[in-house]
Amino acid sequence: MQVTLTRADQSGVFALPEGKTTADIQNVLLDGMPTEIVFVKNQTEIDVPAAQLNSTVTAIFK
């Protein structure tokens, strides 16, 4: 399952869909390319340090 994530705030933090946690993530893409992430907020959000305001962040779930 592939989902475009919603930005949680003006930083690079993105919310995961309801019912999903970081344990469900297979990969995260930043504008279509694999990227580094940091788990935050009880594993229900991720920080994508390289994300810009106009970036598209997509998570691929198990």
NORPE-V687172 format. One record per pair of residues at least 6 apart in sequence whose C-alpha atoms are under 7 Angstrom apart, sorted by the first residue. I is the first residue (numbers start at 0). J is the second residue. D is the distance in Angstrom with one decimal. If there is no record, write none. Layout:
i=I j=J d=D
i=I j=J d=D
This chain:
i=0 j=59 d=5.7
i=0 j=60 d=5.2
i=0 j=61 d=6.8
i=1 j=57 d=6.8
i=1 j=58 d=5.8
i=1 j=59 d=4.4
i=1 j=60 d=6.3
i=2 j=57 d=5.5
i=2 j=58 d=5.4
i=2 j=59 d=6.5
i=3 j=56 d=5.8
i=3 j=57 d=4.2
i=3 j=58 d=6.4
i=4 j=13 d=6.1
i=4 j=14 d=6.3
i=4 j=15 d=6.4
i=4 j=56 d=5.7
i=4 j=57 d=5.7
i=4 j=58 d=6.8
i=5 j=13 d=5.5
i=5 j=14 d=5.7
i=6 j=12 d=6.0
i=6 j=13 d=4.3
i=6 j=14 d=6.3
i=7 j=13 d=4.9
i=7 j=14 d=5.6
i=11 j=46 d=5.3
i=11 j=47 d=5.1
i=11 j=48 d=5.7
i=11 j=50 d=5.5
i=12 j=44 d=6.7
i=12 j=45 d=5.6
i=12 j=46 d=4.2
i=12 j=47 d=6.2
i=13 j=44 d=5.5
i=13 j=45 d=5.4
i=13 j=46 d=6.3
i=14 j=43 d=6.3
i=14 j=44 d=4.4
i=14 j=45 d=6.6
i=15 j=43 d=5.5
i=15 j=44 d=5.4
i=20 j=42 d=5.3
i=20 j=43 d=5.1
i=21 j=38 d=6.9
i=21 j=42 d=5.2
i=21 j=43 d=6.5
i=23 j=60 d=5.4
i=23 j=61 d=5.5
i=24 j=58 d=6.7
i=24 j=59 d=6.0
i=24 j=60 d=4.5
i=24 j=61 d=6.2
i=25 j=59 d=5.5
i=25 j=60 d=5.2
i=25 j=61 d=5.9
i=26 j=58 d=6.0
i=26 j=59 d=5.2
i=27 j=33 d=5.8
i=27 j=34 d=6.1
i=27 j=57 d=5.7
i=27 j=58 d=4.5
i=27 j=59 d=6.1
i=28 j=34 d=5.7
i=28 j=56 d=5.7
i=28 j=57 d=5.1
i=28 j=58 d=6.3
i=29 j=50 d=6.9
i=29 j=54 d=6.8
i=29 j=55 d=5.9
i=29 j=56 d=4.7
i=29 j=57 d=6.6
i=30 j=54 d=6.0
i=30 j=55 d=5.0
i=30 j=56 d=6.2
i=35 j=47 d=6.6
i=36 j=45 d=6.4
i=36 j=46 d=5.6
i=36 j=47 d=4.8
i=36 j=48 d=6.9
i=37 j=45 d=5.6
i=37 j=46 d=5.0
i=37 j=47 d=6.6
i=38 j=44 d=6.5
i=38 j=45 d=4.7
i=38 j=46 d=6.3
i=39 j=45 d=5.4
i=39 j=46 d=6.7
